[in-house]
Amino acid sequence: MIKIANMSPEDIAHIVPPNTILLGYMGSISHGTQIVGPDSIDDKDIMGCAVGPIECYYGLKKFEQRECKRGVWDSVIYELRKYVCLLLKQNPNVLGLLWLQRKDYIHISPAGQRLIDNRTLFVSKKAYHSFVGYAHGQLHRMTHGAYQGYMGQKRKQLVDRHGYDTKNAAHLVRLLRMGIEYLVEGELHVFREDAPELKAIKRGEWTLERVQREADRLFELAREAHVRSSLPSGPDYGGAEKLLVSILRDTL
């Protein structure tokens, strides 16, 4: 049985589908940027991957993902085929599940371990477009997203106090730094050695002008890293498909 600290068995059953093969803490927990205490604006993010019931593959049932928001918990569990498709598209958040520190995994089945062991199948220069694209989205929301529905009262107060969305600013800087490292090294550093600096940004200790200067610098470094990267031009689609088929064959 999968156990999650401070979560009831009933809530776990509601969040985690049967035959979940990989499950981990994501977001600020995995990055080491969680701010605790009364001023916290962080959720507890969980991501996972599950093999659906056999009817999803040979019958009429459909299962692509299960999303759930319960209090501070924010979770998404992807069906395996959809998860692999997102990996092939170099989705930064989805890639991160394969590069967590061991302590941030909640559950790893043998099939889930095979995904981790074969994570280099999905490494490619295409990550540039996904990481930079996500970063541009954070840049826009940083100054244009005030009072959007996704914000709680505490986060709106931060926007009022600092004149921009400091949480989006921290995401922006983190995404660009991770993308540059990935293009240069072929590895995704989910846990951040620069976490103290990212938390300072999230707390509003950087001015908007300083964030924008750092973003401009990092966008240019990302462009240079993309040009110079020795990573494959695309992921190994054939190897990914073989891995997917073998996991489904062994699990169903």
C-alpha positions as CSV (number, residue, x, y, z in Angstrom):
1,M,0.0,0.0,0.0
2,I,1.3,3.5,-0.9
3,K,1.6,5.8,2.1
4,I,1.9,9.6,2.0
5,A,2.9,11.4,5.2
6,N,0.0,13.4,6.8
7,M,-2.5,12.0,4.3
8,S,-5.4,9.6,5.2
9,P,-5.8,6.3,3.5
10,E,-9.1,7.6,2.1
11,D,-7.4,10.7,0.5
12,I,-4.6,8.5,-0.9
13,A,-7.2,6.2,-2.5
14,H,-8.9,9.3,-4.0
15,I,-5.7,10.8,-5.4
16,V,-3.6,7.7,-6.4
17,P,-5.0,5.3,-9.0
18,P,-4.5,1.6,-8.8
19,N,-1.4,0.3,-10.5
20,T,0.5,3.6,-10.0
21,I,4.1,2.7,-10.9
22,L,5.9,5.9,-10.0
23,L,5.0,8.7,-7.6
24,G,7.0,11.6,-6.2
25,Y,6.9,15.0,-4.5
26,M,7.3,17.7,-7.1
27,G,7.3,21.5,-7.1
28,S,8.9,23.4,-4.2
29,I,9.4,20.3,-2.1
30,S,11.6,18.6,-4.8
31,H,13.4,21.9,-5.6
32,G,14.2,22.6,-2.0
33,T,12.4,26.0,-2.3
34,Q,9.4,25.4,-0.1
35,I,8.7,28.2,2.3
36,V,7.0,27.0,5.5
37,G,5.1,29.0,8.1
38,P,2.1,31.3,8.1
39,D,3.3,33.2,5.1
40,S,3.7,30.2,2.9
41,I,2.2,30.3,-0.6
42,D,3.4,26.8,-1.6
43,D,1.2,23.8,-2.3
44,K,2.4,20.2,-1.8
45,D,2.7,18.9,-5.3
46,I,2.6,15.2,-6.2
47,M,3.1,13.7,-9.7
48,G,2.9,10.1,-10.8
49,C,2.5,7.7,-13.6
50,A,0.1,4.7,-13.7
51,V,-0.8,1.9,-16.0
52,G,-4.5,2.0,-16.6
53,P,-6.9,-1.0,-16.4
54,I,-6.7,-3.4,-19.3
55,E,-10.0,-2.1,-20.6
56,C,-8.3,1.2,-21.5
57,Y,-6.0,-0.6,-23.9
58,Y,-8.3,-3.3,-25.3
59,G,-11.8,-2.0,-24.5
60,L,-13.8,1.2,-24.3
61,K,-12.6,2.8,-21.1
62,K,-10.5,6.0,-21.2
63,F,-7.9,7.2,-18.7
64,E,-5.4,9.9,-19.5
65,Q,-4.8,11.5,-16.1
66,R,-6.2,12.0,-12.6
67,E,-5.9,15.5,-11.2
68,C,-6.9,16.4,-7.6
69,K,-6.7,19.4,-5.4
70,R,-7.4,18.8,-1.8
71,G,-6.3,21.5,0.7
72,V,-2.6,22.1,0.3
73,W,-2.2,18.9,-1.9
74,D,-2.1,19.3,-5.6
75,S,-1.7,16.1,-7.6
76,V,-1.6,14.8,-11.1
77,I,-1.2,11.1,-12.1
78,Y,-0.7,10.4,-15.8
79,E,-1.5,7.2,-17.7
80,L,1.7,5.7,-18.9
81,R,1.2,6.3,-22.6
82,K,0.3,9.9,-22.1
83,Y,3.3,10.3,-19.7
84,V,5.7,9.0,-22.3
85,C,4.3,11.3,-24.9
86,L,4.9,14.3,-22.6
87,L,8.4,13.1,-21.9
88,L,9.1,13.0,-25.7
89,K,7.8,16.6,-25.9
90,Q,10.4,17.5,-23.2
91,N,7.8,18.8,-20.8
92,P,9.9,20.3,-18.0
93,N,7.7,19.3,-15.1
94,V,7.1,15.8,-16.4
95,L,10.8,15.2,-17.1
96,G,11.5,16.2,-13.5
97,L,9.8,13.1,-12.1
98,L,12.6,11.0,-13.5
99,W,15.3,13.1,-11.9
100,L,14.3,13.5,-8.3
101,Q,16.4,12.9,-5.3
102,R,15.7,9.4,-3.8
103,K,14.1,10.9,-0.7
104,D,11.5,12.7,-2.8
105,Y,10.1,9.5,-4.3
106,I,7.0,8.2,-2.6
107,H,6.7,5.0,-4.6
108,I,8.8,3.3,-7.2
109,S,7.6,0.0,-8.6
110,P,10.0,-2.2,-10.7
111,A,8.3,-0.7,-13.8
112,G,8.8,2.8,-12.4
113,Q,12.4,2.1,-11.8
114,R,12.8,1.1,-15.5
115,L,11.5,4.5,-16.5
116,I,14.1,6.1,-14.3
117,D,16.9,3.8,-15.5
118,N,16.0,4.7,-19.1
119,R,15.5,8.5,-18.7
120,T,18.3,9.3,-21.1
121,L,16.1,8.1,-23.9
122,F,14.2,11.4,-23.5
123,V,17.2,13.7,-23.4
124,S,17.4,16.0,-26.4
125,K,18.1,19.6,-27.6
126,K,14.3,20.0,-28.1
127,A,14.2,20.8,-24.3
128,Y,15.3,24.3,-25.2
129,H,12.0,25.2,-26.8
130,S,10.0,23.7,-23.9
131,F,12.0,25.2,-21.1
132,V,12.2,28.6,-22.7
133,G,8.6,28.5,-23.7
134,Y,7.5,27.8,-20.1
135,A,9.8,30.5,-18.9
136,H,8.2,33.0,-21.3
137,G,4.8,32.1,-19.8
138,Q,6.1,32.7,-16.3
139,L,7.6,36.1,-17.4
140,H,4.2,37.2,-18.8
141,R,2.2,36.1,-15.7
142,M,4.8,37.7,-13.4
143,T,3.5,41.1,-14.3
144,H,0.1,40.4,-16.0
145,G,-1.3,37.7,-13.8
146,A,-2.3,39.7,-10.7
147,Y,-5.6,38.5,-9.2
148,Q,-6.0,35.6,-11.5
149,G,-8.2,32.7,-10.2
150,Y,-5.2,30.5,-9.4
151,M,-4.0,32.9,-6.7
152,G,-4.8,32.7,-3.0
153,Q,-5.2,35.7,-0.8
154,K,-1.6,35.5,0.5
155,R,-0.2,35.5,-3.1
156,K,-2.3,38.5,-4.1
157,Q,-0.9,40.3,-1.1
158,L,2.6,39.6,-2.3
159,V,1.7,41.1,-5.7
160,D,0.3,44.2,-4.0
161,R,3.4,44.5,-1.8
162,H,6.1,44.0,-4.5
163,G,4.3,45.0,-7.7
164,Y,4.8,41.6,-9.4
165,D,4.2,37.9,-8.8
166,T,7.3,36.9,-6.9
167,K,6.4,33.2,-7.2
168,N,6.3,33.3,-10.9
169,A,9.6,35.2,-10.9
170,A,11.2,32.4,-8.9
171,H,9.8,29.8,-11.4
172,L,11.1,31.9,-14.3
173,V,14.7,32.0,-13.0
174,R,14.6,28.3,-11.9
175,L,13.3,27.1,-15.3
176,L,15.9,29.0,-17.3
177,R,18.8,27.8,-15.1
178,M,17.6,24.2,-15.2
179,G,17.2,24.4,-19.0
180,I,20.7,25.7,-19.4
181,E,22.2,23.0,-17.2
182,Y,20.2,20.3,-19.1
183,L,21.4,21.5,-22.5
184,V,25.0,21.6,-21.3
185,E,25.1,18.5,-19.2
186,G,22.3,16.3,-20.3
187,E,21.1,16.0,-16.7
188,L,18.2,17.7,-15.0
189,H,19.0,19.1,-11.6
190,V,15.6,19.2,-9.9
191,F,16.9,19.8,-6.4
192,R,18.4,23.3,-6.6
193,E,21.7,24.3,-5.0
194,D,20.6,27.8,-5.6
195,A,17.4,27.3,-3.5
196,P,18.3,30.1,-1.0
197,E,18.4,32.6,-3.8
198,L,15.2,31.3,-5.4
199,K,13.5,31.5,-2.0
200,A,14.7,35.1,-1.7
201,I,13.1,35.9,-5.1
202,K,9.9,34.2,-3.9
203,R,9.8,36.3,-0.8
204,G,10.2,39.5,-2.8
205,E,13.7,40.3,-1.8
206,W,14.6,41.0,-5.5
207,T,13.2,44.1,-7.3
208,L,11.3,43.6,-10.5
209,E,14.1,45.2,-12.4
210,R,16.7,42.8,-11.0
211,V,14.5,39.8,-11.9
212,Q,14.1,41.1,-15.4
213,R,17.8,41.7,-15.8
214,E,18.5,38.1,-14.7
215,A,15.9,36.8,-17.0
216,D,17.4,38.6,-20.0
217,R,20.8,37.2,-19.1
218,L,19.5,33.7,-18.8
219,F,17.5,33.8,-22.0
220,E,20.7,34.7,-23.8
221,L,22.7,32.0,-22.1
222,A,19.9,29.5,-23.0
223,R,20.2,30.5,-26.6
224,E,23.9,30.0,-26.6
225,A,23.6,26.6,-24.8
226,H,21.1,25.4,-27.4
227,V,23.5,26.3,-30.2
228,R,26.5,24.6,-28.5
229,S,24.7,21.7,-27.0
230,S,26.0,18.2,-27.9
231,L,22.7,16.6,-27.0
232,P,20.8,14.6,-29.7
233,S,18.6,16.7,-31.9
234,G,15.6,14.7,-30.7
235,P,14.7,12.0,-28.2
236,D,15.0,8.3,-29.0
237,Y,11.5,7.6,-30.2
238,G,12.2,4.0,-31.0
239,G,13.7,3.2,-27.7
240,A,10.9,5.0,-25.9
241,E,8.3,3.0,-27.7
242,K,10.1,-0.3,-26.9
243,L,10.2,0.7,-23.3
244,L,6.6,1.6,-23.2
245,V,5.5,-1.6,-24.9
246,S,7.6,-3.8,-22.6
247,I,6.2,-2.1,-19.4
248,L,2.7,-2.5,-20.6
249,R,3.3,-6.1,-21.6
250,D,4.7,-7.0,-18.3
251,T,2.2,-5.0,-16.2
252,L,-1.2,-5.8,-17.8
